[in-house]
């Protein structure tokens, strides 16, 4: 099982917006990875397994500052994408300032 299907095997309760965001994630990473090293080049083809699925797995069981797992799951829309975009923006800002 490859790509987004790997994530959907374990997490299947995404909104249409979340599915669109996750589907776009691989091409965005590949595009930016050609310009700067966002993810190891050896790992880029496993972005959903090694990065998205791992992040979602942690979010599904973590208790963030007393927030219940159910609340975390309900508020997951856009969180992973937002976090990844923030990391990317930080890397870009660092690279541009160099």
N, C-alpha and C positions, 0 to 999 in steps of 0.2 A: 504494500500500500504506500503510495507516494503523496507528497504535497499536502494540500488541505484535507484530503481524505483521511490522512493519519489523525489529524485533530478531530475530525467529525466522528471517527470511530469511538472516541472517548467522551467528547463533548458535543451534544447535538441540539442544544437549546438556544441557539443564536438567533438574533433577529435578522431580517434581510439586510439591514445596514451593516451589521457586524460581519455577515458572510461576505458582503462586497468588500469591506475593509480587509478582511483576512485574505480574500482572493487576490487583492491588489498588492499585498505585502511582499510576496516573492519577487515580483518584477521590480518593485521599488528598491528592494535590497540589492538585487543584481545590478540595477542601473547605478546606484550610488556606490556599490562595492567596486565598480570599475574605476571610479574617480578617487575614492578614498577607501581605506581598509576599515569597513564597518564590522564585517564578520569575516572570520578566517576564510580564505579562498577555498580551502579544503572542505569547509563546512557549509558553504553557501547553498549547495543543492539539498541540504538537510535542514533548511531554515524552519520548516514547520515542526519537524521532530525534535530538533535540538534546541530550539528557541521558543517558538510559540507554544507547543505542547508542554514544555517544561514550565513556562511562565504560568499558563493556565492551571496546571496541576498544583503549583504552589498556591495560587490564588484561591483554588477550590478548598484547600484545607487550612489555610492560614486564618488567624484571628487578628485582624489589624486594629490595634488599640481598642479592644473591647467590642468591635463590630462583629456580629455573628457571621458565620459562613454563608447563611442564607442571604443576608444583606450584601455581602461581598459578591455573591453570585448574581444577585439582582442588579448590582451596579457595575457589572463588568463591561457593559456596552461602551466601547471606545477606550477603555482603560489601557488595554494592552497596546492598541495602536497609538494612543497618546503617549504612553511611556516610551515606545520605540521611536516615535517621531521626536520626542524630547532628547533622547540619547543621540539620535542622528543630528539634530540641530546643534547640540553641544559639541559633537565631533566636528561638524562643519565649521562652527564658529572658531574652534581651536585651530583647525587647519587653515582657515582664511586669515586668522590673525598672525600666523607664523610667518 
